[in-house]
Amino acid sequence: MAEGLANPDTAGRLVVTETAVSKHIRSIFAKLGLAPGDAGHRRVLAVLAYLNS
């Protein structure tokens, strides 16, 4: 996620389905409390939360 890859690219690198990547990313967003309407880009906010932990 920190490399800015799209879900299909991440799936290809991890040799999993795009659906699996989407589900995991949605789970990360939910655990971090990042709603779809949040200001800023949720992927960036998720990476920042990881780096600040």
N, C-alpha and C positions, 0 to 999 in steps of 0.2 A: 504494500500500500504506500509505503514511504517513497517508492520509486515512481509513483504516479501512473502505474500500469492500469489499464482498463480491466474489467473482470475477465474478458476472454483471454487476455494476455497472461493474467495471473493464473488462470485455470491451465493454460498451456504449460507454463513453467512448473506448476505443481502436479501436473498430470491428474487433474480432477476435472469434474464438470463445471461449467460456468454457473449452473444452479447451486452447486455446493459452495462456490466462492461467494455468490450473492447471499446465501443463507448465513454464512459465517460473518460476512461484513455487516449484515443487518443485525446480527446478534451483538457484535461489537458496538455498533451505534446505540442499540438499546441499553446495553450495560453501562455505557458512558452517558446515557440520557441525552443523546443527540437526536432530536426530532428532525424530520424532513424539512421543516420550515425554519430551522435555526439559521441565524445570520452566519455567514462564512461558509466555507466548504466543509462538509462533515468529514471527509477523508483527511483533510488538513488538521481539523480539530482533533480527530482521533489520534493521529500521529503525534501531535503536540502533547496530548494527554499522556501518551506512552512515554515520550521523551522526558516529561516533567515528573514521572512517577519514580 
